Amino acid sequence: MVAMKMLVVEDELEIAELLRFHLQREGFDVRVTQSGRTALTQVETNPPDLILLDLMLPDLDGLEVCRRLKRRNESRQIPILIVSAKGEEADIVAGIELGADDYITKPFSPRVLIARVKNILRRYAGEIADGEDSTAMSAADGALVIDPDRHVVSVHGKRVELTVTEFGILECLAKHPGFVRTRDQIISSVHGHDTVLSSRTVDVHVTALRRKLGDLGSMIQTVRGVGYRLTDLALVPDE
C-alpha cells in the first residue's frame, strides 16, 4: 500500500522534526520545507495528500501560501491543517476563511495532532464513519445533493468545491434534517469529541458554506442561541 504524502511547511527545525517523527511513525511519507515559496513549488510538482502549514514563515506568510493554494485549480482540494503559535481567534478565523480545513495551536499534543490529520484524511477520502448508511441525500427537489461516499456536493447539477470541514458540517446537518445541531455537536461530529473550538470558528465555516451553496445557502438556518439546522431534506435511495 502506498503511503499517503504529507508536506510539512515549518521553519522551526525542532518542531518540523517533531512533526516528521510522529507522522512517519504513523506510516506517512513526509517531506519538510522551511519556505512558503518552496512549498508552493513542491505542491505543483509533487502534490501531497495533506499540508501541515505554519503561519510565521520567513519568506512568505502562511496565510498567503494558503490563499494561493486555494486559488489554484490543481491544489484547491488539497486539505490544509494550520499548525501555528498564533492562537488568537482572529488568526483562526483568518485561516478558516482562506480555506484551511483545521487549525491547531502550538504547543500541541502529538496524539491530538495525529487524530486531526487522520480525521481530515478520512473525510477527504469520503469514508463513512461508524458504518453509517452511505445513502446520498437530496433537498429542494434535487437541487442540492450530498454524496458522502464520493465526498461530493452539487447545487443545481453543478459540483461545489467544499473544504473537508465545510463538507463535514453540511453532512452533520443533513443527517439530522429539521433538527437543531448545537455548535458543540457540530464540532464533535466534524473534529471529534476532544476538540475545543470557539463558536465563532463554527460560524465562520457556516458563513463560507452558505456562500458556496448560493441560493440554497438559506436552507442552513440559524437558531439563535442554540446552533444550526438544515431544512427540506429527503433521502435518495441507492439505485
LOVEXSE-561673 format. One record per residue (C-alpha): x, y, z; chain. Coordinates in nm, 2 decimals. Layout:
// LOVEXSE-561673
+--------+--------+--------+-------+
|      x |      y |      z | chain |
+--------+--------+--------+-------+
|      X |      Y |      Z |     A |
...
+--------+--------+--------+-------+
// end
This chain:
// LOVEXSE-561673
+--------+--------+--------+-------+
|      x |      y |      z | chain |
+--------+--------+--------+-------+
|   0.00 |   0.00 |   0.00 |     A |
|   0.14 |   0.34 |  -0.10 |     A |
|   0.19 |   0.57 |   0.20 |     A |
|   0.00 |   0.90 |   0.20 |     A |
|   0.21 |   1.20 |   0.14 |     A |
|   0.24 |   1.48 |   0.40 |     A |
|   0.40 |   1.82 |   0.33 |     A |
|   0.52 |   2.00 |   0.65 |     A |
|   0.58 |   2.37 |   0.60 |     A |
|   0.76 |   2.48 |   0.91 |     A |
|   1.07 |   2.70 |   0.97 |     A |
|   1.14 |   2.59 |   1.33 |     A |
|   1.36 |   2.28 |   1.29 |     A |
|   1.27 |   2.12 |   1.62 |     A |
|   0.90 |   2.14 |   1.55 |     A |
|   0.95 |   2.03 |   1.19 |     A |
|   1.14 |   1.72 |   1.31 |     A |
|   0.88 |   1.65 |   1.58 |     A |
|   0.61 |   1.66 |   1.32 |     A |
|   0.81 |   1.44 |   1.08 |     A |
|   0.88 |   1.19 |   1.36 |     A |
|   0.52 |   1.14 |   1.46 |     A |
|   0.38 |   1.14 |   1.11 |     A |
|   0.64 |   0.89 |   0.99 |     A |
|   0.56 |   0.67 |   1.29 |     A |
|   0.20 |   0.65 |   1.16 |     A |
|   0.33 |   0.54 |   0.82 |     A |
|   0.30 |   0.86 |   0.63 |     A |
|   0.55 |   0.97 |   0.37 |     A |
|   0.67 |   1.31 |   0.50 |     A |
|   0.85 |   1.60 |   0.32 |     A |
|   0.96 |   1.91 |   0.51 |     A |
|   1.03 |   2.26 |   0.38 |     A |
|   1.10 |   2.58 |   0.57 |     A |
|   0.99 |   2.81 |   0.29 |     A |
|   0.65 |   2.91 |   0.18 |     A |
|   0.76 |   2.97 |  -0.18 |     A |
|   0.93 |   2.63 |  -0.20 |     A |
|   0.61 |   2.47 |  -0.06 |     A |
|   0.41 |   2.62 |  -0.35 |     A |
|   0.66 |   2.48 |  -0.60 |     A |
|   0.66 |   2.13 |  -0.43 |     A |
|   0.28 |   2.12 |  -0.43 |     A |
|   0.28 |   2.20 |  -0.80 |     A |
|   0.54 |   1.93 |  -0.89 |     A |
|   0.45 |   1.66 |  -0.64 |     A |
|   0.11 |   1.72 |  -0.48 |     A |
|   0.08 |   1.59 |  -0.12 |     A |
|  -0.23 |   1.44 |   0.03 |     A |
|  -0.23 |   1.69 |   0.31 |     A |
|  -0.03 |   2.00 |   0.41 |     A |
|   0.06 |   2.10 |   0.76 |     A |
|   0.13 |   2.47 |   0.74 |     A |
|   0.29 |   2.72 |   0.98 |     A |
|   0.18 |   3.08 |   0.95 |     A |
|   0.50 |   3.26 |   1.05 |     A |
|   0.74 |   3.17 |   0.77 |     A |
|   1.05 |   3.37 |   0.68 |     A |
|   0.98 |   3.44 |   0.31 |     A |
|   0.60 |   3.41 |   0.25 |     A |
|   0.33 |   3.44 |   0.52 |     A |
|   0.15 |   3.11 |   0.57 |     A |
|  -0.19 |   3.27 |   0.51 |     A |
|  -0.07 |   3.39 |   0.17 |     A |
|   0.05 |   3.04 |   0.10 |     A |
|  -0.29 |   2.91 |   0.19 |     A |
|  -0.46 |   3.18 |  -0.02 |     A |
|  -0.25 |   3.09 |  -0.33 |     A |
|  -0.31 |   2.72 |  -0.29 |     A |
|  -0.68 |   2.76 |  -0.27 |     A |
|  -0.69 |   2.98 |  -0.57 |     A |
|  -0.52 |   2.72 |  -0.79 |     A |
|  -0.75 |   2.46 |  -0.95 |     A |
|  -0.49 |   2.19 |  -0.92 |     A |
|  -0.43 |   2.24 |  -0.54 |     A |
|  -0.76 |   2.38 |  -0.40 |     A |
|  -0.88 |   2.04 |  -0.29 |     A |
|  -0.56 |   1.95 |  -0.10 |     A |
|  -0.66 |   1.97 |   0.27 |     A |
|  -0.46 |   2.21 |   0.48 |     A |
|  -0.40 |   2.18 |   0.86 |     A |
|  -0.26 |   2.50 |   1.00 |     A |
|  -0.02 |   2.45 |   1.29 |     A |
|   0.07 |   2.78 |   1.44 |     A |
|   0.17 |   2.96 |   1.76 |     A |
|  -0.08 |   3.23 |   1.67 |     A |
|  -0.38 |   3.12 |   1.86 |     A |
|  -0.60 |   3.43 |   1.87 |     A |
|  -0.95 |   3.39 |   1.74 |     A |
|  -0.88 |   3.64 |   1.47 |     A |
|  -0.59 |   3.42 |   1.34 |     A |
|  -0.80 |   3.11 |   1.34 |     A |
|  -1.09 |   3.28 |   1.16 |     A |
|  -0.85 |   3.42 |   0.90 |     A |
|  -0.71 |   3.07 |   0.83 |     A |
|  -1.06 |   2.92 |   0.80 |     A |
|  -1.19 |   3.19 |   0.58 |     A |
|  -0.90 |   3.12 |   0.34 |     A |
|  -1.00 |   2.76 |   0.31 |     A |
|  -0.79 |   2.58 |   0.58 |     A |
|  -0.96 |   2.26 |   0.69 |     A |
|  -0.84 |   2.27 |   1.05 |     A |
|  -0.63 |   2.48 |   1.29 |     A |
|  -0.42 |   2.36 |   1.58 |     A |
|  -0.21 |   2.58 |   1.81 |     A |
|   0.14 |   2.53 |   1.94 |     A |
|   0.23 |   2.38 |   2.17 |     A |
|   0.03 |   2.08 |   2.06 |     A |
|  -0.03 |   1.73 |   2.17 |     A |
|   0.12 |   1.48 |   1.91 |     A |
|  -0.18 |   1.25 |   1.98 |     A |
|  -0.43 |   1.52 |   1.91 |     A |
|  -0.24 |   1.64 |   1.60 |     A |
|  -0.23 |   1.28 |   1.46 |     A |
|  -0.60 |   1.24 |   1.53 |     A |
|  -0.68 |   1.56 |   1.35 |     A |
|  -0.47 |   1.45 |   1.05 |     A |
|  -0.64 |   1.12 |   1.03 |     A |
|  -0.98 |   1.27 |   1.06 |     A |
|  -0.91 |   1.51 |   0.78 |     A |
|  -0.79 |   1.24 |   0.55 |     A |
|  -1.08 |   1.01 |   0.64 |     A |
|  -1.33 |   1.28 |   0.55 |     A |
|  -1.14 |   1.38 |   0.24 |     A |
|  -1.15 |   1.03 |   0.12 |     A |
|  -1.52 |   1.03 |   0.16 |     A |
|  -1.53 |   0.74 |   0.41 |     A |
|  -1.84 |   0.69 |   0.62 |     A |
|  -1.76 |   0.69 |   0.99 |     A |
|  -1.90 |   0.44 |   1.23 |     A |
|  -2.06 |   0.23 |   0.95 |     A |
|  -2.34 |   0.47 |   0.89 |     A |
|  -2.56 |   0.45 |   0.59 |     A |
|  -2.39 |   0.58 |   0.28 |     A |
|  -2.72 |   0.68 |   0.10 |     A |
|  -2.69 |   1.01 |  -0.08 |     A |
|  -2.91 |   1.29 |   0.04 |     A |
|  -3.11 |   1.54 |  -0.16 |     A |
|  -3.30 |   1.86 |  -0.08 |     A |
|  -3.50 |   2.13 |  -0.26 |     A |
|  -3.64 |   1.88 |  -0.52 |     A |
|  -3.29 |   1.76 |  -0.60 |     A |
|  -3.13 |   2.10 |  -0.63 |     A |
|  -2.89 |   2.01 |  -0.35 |     A |
|  -2.73 |   1.66 |  -0.35 |     A |
|  -2.48 |   1.54 |  -0.09 |     A |
|  -2.30 |   1.22 |  -0.16 |     A |
|  -2.09 |   1.11 |   0.14 |     A |
|  -1.94 |   0.81 |  -0.05 |     A |
|  -1.78 |   1.02 |  -0.32 |     A |
|  -1.74 |   1.33 |  -0.09 |     A |
|  -1.93 |   1.54 |  -0.35 |     A |
|  -2.19 |   1.81 |  -0.32 |     A |
|  -2.37 |   1.95 |  -0.62 |     A |
|  -2.60 |   2.25 |  -0.64 |     A |
|  -2.84 |   2.27 |  -0.94 |     A |
|  -2.64 |   1.99 |  -1.10 |     A |
|  -2.31 |   2.16 |  -1.07 |     A |
|  -2.04 |   2.03 |  -0.83 |     A |
|  -1.94 |   2.27 |  -0.55 |     A |
|  -1.59 |   2.26 |  -0.41 |     A |
|  -1.60 |   2.25 |  -0.03 |     A |
|  -1.33 |   2.21 |   0.23 |     A |
|  -1.32 |   1.90 |   0.44 |     A |
|  -1.46 |   2.09 |   0.73 |     A |
|  -1.74 |   2.25 |   0.53 |     A |
|  -1.84 |   1.92 |   0.39 |     A |
|  -1.84 |   1.77 |   0.74 |     A |
|  -2.07 |   2.05 |   0.87 |     A |
|  -2.31 |   2.00 |   0.58 |     A |
|  -2.31 |   1.63 |   0.63 |     A |
|  -2.37 |   1.66 |   1.00 |     A |
|  -2.67 |   1.88 |   0.95 |     A |
|  -2.80 |   1.67 |   0.66 |     A |
|  -2.80 |   1.36 |   0.88 |     A |
|  -3.05 |   1.53 |   1.12 |     A |
|  -3.28 |   1.72 |   0.88 |     A |
|  -3.50 |   1.97 |   1.05 |     A |
|  -3.33 |   1.92 |   1.39 |     A |
|  -3.11 |   2.18 |   1.55 |     A |
|  -2.74 |   2.09 |   1.60 |     A |
|  -2.56 |   2.29 |   1.86 |     A |
|  -2.21 |   2.42 |   1.78 |     A |
|  -2.06 |   2.17 |   2.02 |     A |
|  -2.24 |   1.89 |   1.84 |     A |
|  -2.12 |   2.01 |   1.51 |     A |
|  -1.76 |   2.04 |   1.63 |     A |
|  -1.77 |   1.69 |   1.78 |     A |
|  -1.91 |   1.54 |   1.46 |     A |
|  -1.65 |   1.70 |   1.24 |     A |
|  -1.34 |   1.70 |   1.45 |     A |
|  -1.40 |   1.46 |   1.74 |     A |
|  -1.51 |   1.49 |   2.10 |     A |
|  -1.17 |   1.61 |   2.23 |     A |
|  -1.16 |   1.92 |   2.00 |     A |
|  -1.21 |   2.26 |   2.15 |     A |
|  -1.31 |   2.53 |   1.90 |     A |
|  -1.49 |   2.86 |   1.96 |     A |
|  -1.84 |   2.91 |   1.84 |     A |
|  -1.71 |   3.19 |   1.62 |     A |
|  -1.50 |   2.94 |   1.43 |     A |
|  -1.81 |   2.73 |   1.35 |     A |
|  -2.00 |   3.04 |   1.25 |     A |
|  -1.72 |   3.14 |   1.00 |     A |
|  -1.73 |   2.79 |   0.84 |     A |
|  -2.11 |   2.81 |   0.81 |     A |
|  -2.09 |   3.15 |   0.65 |     A |
|  -1.85 |   3.02 |   0.39 |     A |
|  -2.06 |   2.72 |   0.34 |     A |
|  -2.38 |   2.92 |   0.28 |     A |
|  -2.19 |   3.14 |   0.03 |     A |
|  -2.08 |   2.84 |  -0.17 |     A |
|  -2.43 |   2.69 |  -0.18 |     A |
|  -2.55 |   3.01 |  -0.34 |     A |
|  -2.93 |   3.05 |  -0.34 |     A |
|  -2.96 |   2.73 |  -0.14 |     A |
|  -2.75 |   2.86 |   0.14 |     A |
|  -3.06 |   2.99 |   0.32 |     A |
|  -3.15 |   2.62 |   0.38 |     A |
|  -2.90 |   2.63 |   0.66 |     A |
|  -3.09 |   2.82 |   0.93 |     A |
|  -2.96 |   2.98 |   1.24 |     A |
|  -3.14 |   2.91 |   1.56 |     A |
|  -3.04 |   3.20 |   1.78 |     A |
|  -2.86 |   3.10 |   2.10 |     A |
|  -2.86 |   2.73 |   2.00 |     A |
|  -2.70 |   2.64 |   1.67 |     A |
|  -2.80 |   2.54 |   1.31 |     A |
|  -3.03 |   2.32 |   1.12 |     A |
|  -3.08 |   2.21 |   0.76 |     A |
|  -3.44 |   2.22 |   0.62 |     A |
|  -3.62 |   2.04 |   0.34 |     A |
|  -3.41 |   1.72 |   0.32 |     A |
|  -3.51 |   1.39 |   0.18 |     A |
|  -3.31 |   1.07 |   0.13 |     A |
|  -3.23 |   0.95 |  -0.22 |     A |
|  -3.25 |   0.57 |  -0.23 |     A |
|  -2.95 |   0.37 |  -0.37 |     A |
|  -3.00 |   0.25 |  -0.72 |     A |
+--------+--------+--------+-------+
// end
